[in-house]
Amino acid sequence: MDILKKPFGYEPALTKADLKNAGKKKGPRASDWKKTLLRIWQLVDEQRGLLIVVFIMVIISSLAGLLGPYLIGRMIDKYIIPKEFQGMLPLILQLIGIYVVYAVTLFMQNYWMVGIAQTVVYKMRAGAFNHLLKLPVSYFDKRQHGQIMSRLTNDIETVSTTLNSSFIQVFSSILTLAGTIVVMLSLSPLLTLITMIVIPLMYFAMRWITKRTGKLFKEQQAALGDLNGMIEETISGQSIVKAFSQEEFVKKEFYEKSKRLKNVGFWALVYSGYIPKVFNFLNNMSFAIIAGIGGIFAYNGWVTIGTIVIFTEYARQFTRPLNELANQINTVLSAIAGAERVFSIMEEEVEDDVGKLPEHFQIRGEVEFRNVSFKYESKNKSDTVQNLNFHVKPGQTVALVGPTGAGKTTTMMLIARFYDATGGVILIDGYDIREFKRSTLRRQMAFVLQDPFLFEASVRENIRYGRLDATDEEIVEAAKKANAHDFIMKLPNGYDTVLKADGSEISQGQKQLLSIARAFVANPAILLLDEATSSIDTVTEKKIQEALEELMKGRTSFVIAHRLNTVRHADIVFVMKDGRIAESGSQQELIGKDGIYANMLKQSKGGGV
Ligand SMILES: Nc1ncnc2c1ncn2[C@@H]1O[C@H](COP(=O)(O)OP(=O)(O)OP(=O)(O)O)[C@@H](O)[C@H]1O
């Protein structure tokens, strides 16, 4: 008995409560499926004619599927039973013709439908991705990146598989089902009724199974996601795992998650494996019933032998579309919901790129903040920065210092117009920042961040990212100015060395140098720098300092400064605290004031600010 409850030691994956609640909670459904289908239809666009051809093909193949058994039945009644074989040849040829048409139309509908589906999916993917590029930074602030990724990958994949086959299948299943019933009814209503006896049995059997599999598959997905996440984390953090000798802990966690997946996977596959078996069994039962009862009918002369053959064949055909419909409806519904999620990205408001000033406006680099305040959308507390007032002349260097969370990065983001100020006005060269096209503004600004982002591309392409039309000579020149040329030449393929996305094969300092080279290529009027806090070896540190000094020459620079040296060289220092500029002036003036900055300096050891 125990083997039935715990076969091979697998724990039961479902409780009575699970079964009671099964089917009550629906998965995510499209809130407006009509609108979503209309949008997909719009994407079909110039291929609509082809889609109609596909549907005609489906109609022809469904008809051919119905006609085949019908002709066989007629052949039995007309030629085989009376043993009149002379007239049979045309009918056999007709039958062969029908099955050839059946095969060809199936092949063609699949070929064309996949073509249409892939074009639609391509347009959806491209549309969503292009739209994503135009969305404001605040869109990404509010969402998990994994969630956005999932829309562009999983959701689109579901739409793709459904468009490839499910739409055709649902349509052809409905046609086959309706056609079979009509022909059966016209031949013998009573036998039709008997054929349908198995339907309630099928319904209850399916309900019994799906009640279990639905929850189990969901759990299997969750267990798989959990395990994958854990494996990914372990691989990317393997040096930390090793450094803290956490192998045993990780191993235990892996075994637990893996065991859960094994257990739930066992039951999911066991139950779902029942479906074809149950259908097969009930099919055979209906076959036996039709043969038995049909035999009695034929004996009494109510139906012909040919009709019984047609019925047995149709009985088989009858359960297949039922089974398919049951399987496909859910897939189609979740694909529509997926498509809706993808389209919802495209409905998000994009960042405009308009401005009164000419596109090629040459910025000198004067930056003025008048009573600027800003609050992140996700924050409902007080403003992140408040009443910022300053005026920076072209070419000046501003050092921003202050405790973590003071609003230094936010100030820089406002200068690049990643966010719009919620109060006050920002002026660049005397013009309201909103009068510039965002692209004009950003083309003349460059960021050098603490942890620069590198792409999985060659060193050359990574530097070229600063300005896409930069020539190879300009790239080398920029690298030389950034003190990066020497180390690049020592890389296995020099400028053609392909870097890993995380830049793991070059040092943090070298990444900084590349990022400085990128900024040289961009040749911006305004520089936004976030000095690295991590300790870099003194030689590279010196190279970075020199390169930055060279880069800052003649440009307005805002530097989130962590080095005393940087602050010393700045024309103005803003000491930020709680979103305000608490003190400002040259470093000497600030020391003289003996205020926050002087205090920070006293507390810091080793030269940091
Ligand atoms: N994208 C965001 N959404 C919501 N709040 C944010 C966002 N970015 C920053 N904040 C919040 O705004 C405040 C100021 O952050 P900001 O990054 O500007 O400070 P910071 O002075 O640059 O700090 P650090 O030196 O640590 O980088 C913090 O309280 C921070 O939590």
The ligand as an SDF file (V2000), in Angstrom:
LIG
                    3D

 31 33  0  0  0  0  0  0  0  0999 V2000
   16.1920   56.0210   -8.5370 N   0  0  0  0  0  0  0  0  0  0  0  0
   15.8340   56.3700   -7.3150 C   0  0  0  0  0  0  0  0  0  0  0  0
   14.5700   56.2390   -6.8870 N   0  0  0  0  0  0  0  0  0  0  0  0
   14.2150   56.6030   -5.6470 C   0  0  0  0  0  0  0  0  0  0  0  0
   15.0550   57.1390   -4.7470 N   0  0  0  0  0  0  0  0  0  0  0  0
   16.3390   57.2950   -5.1200 C   0  0  0  0  0  0  0  0  0  0  0  0
   16.7960   56.9220   -6.4150 C   0  0  0  0  0  0  0  0  0  0  0  0
   18.1200   57.2050   -6.4920 N   0  0  0  0  0  0  0  0  0  0  0  0
   18.4640   57.7310   -5.3030 C   0  0  0  0  0  0  0  0  0  0  0  0
   17.4090   57.7950   -4.4780 N   0  0  0  0  0  0  0  0  0  0  0  0
   17.3820   58.3390   -3.1150 C   0  0  0  0  0  0  0  0  0  0  0  0
   17.6750   59.7260   -3.1670 O   0  0  0  0  0  0  0  0  0  0  0  0
   18.5450   60.1010   -2.1360 C   0  0  0  0  0  0  0  0  0  0  0  0
   19.7840   60.7660   -2.7020 C   0  0  0  0  0  0  0  0  0  0  0  0
   20.5060   59.7950   -3.4290 O   0  0  0  0  0  0  0  0  0  0  0  0
   21.8130   60.1250   -4.2650 P   0  0  0  0  0  0  0  0  0  0  0  0
   22.2170   58.8860   -4.9700 O   0  0  0  0  0  0  0  0  0  0  0  0
   21.6080   61.3390   -5.0630 O   0  0  0  0  0  0  0  0  0  0  0  0
   22.8400   60.4280   -3.0910 O   0  0  0  0  0  0  0  0  0  0  0  0
   24.4140   60.5580   -3.1600 P   0  0  0  0  0  0  0  0  0  0  0  0
   24.7660   61.7690   -2.3790 O   0  0  0  0  0  0  0  0  0  0  0  0
   24.8930   60.5000   -4.5570 O   0  0  0  0  0  0  0  0  0  0  0  0
   24.8640   59.2700   -2.3770 O   0  0  0  0  0  0  0  0  0  0  0  0
   26.1380   58.3100   -2.6320 P   0  0  0  0  0  0  0  0  0  0  0  0
   27.3500   59.0750   -2.2960 O   0  0  0  0  0  0  0  0  0  0  0  0
   25.9110   57.1770   -1.6790 O   0  0  0  0  0  0  0  0  0  0  0  0
   26.0570   57.8950   -4.0610 O   0  0  0  0  0  0  0  0  0  0  0  0
   18.8280   58.8520   -1.3250 C   0  0  0  0  0  0  0  0  0  0  0  0
   17.9860   58.8560   -0.1960 O   0  0  0  0  0  0  0  0  0  0  0  0
   18.4710   57.7220   -2.2520 C   0  0  0  0  0  0  0  0  0  0  0  0
   17.9870   56.6270   -1.5290 O   0  0  0  0  0  0  0  0  0  0  0  0
  1  2  1  0
  2  3  1  0
  2  7  2  0
  3  4  2  0
  4  5  1  0
  5  6  2  0
  6  7  1  0
  6 10  1  0
  7  8  1  0
  8  9  2  0
  9 10  1  0
 10 11  1  0
 11 12  1  0
 11 30  1  0
 12 13  1  0
 13 14  1  0
 13 28  1  0
 14 15  1  0
 15 16  1  0
 16 17  2  0
 16 18  1  0
 16 19  1  0
 19 20  1  0
 20 21  2  0
 20 22  1  0
 20 23  1  0
 23 24  1  0
 24 25  2  0
 24 26  1  0
 24 27  1  0
 28 29  1  0
 28 30  1  0
 30 31  1  0
M  END
$$$$
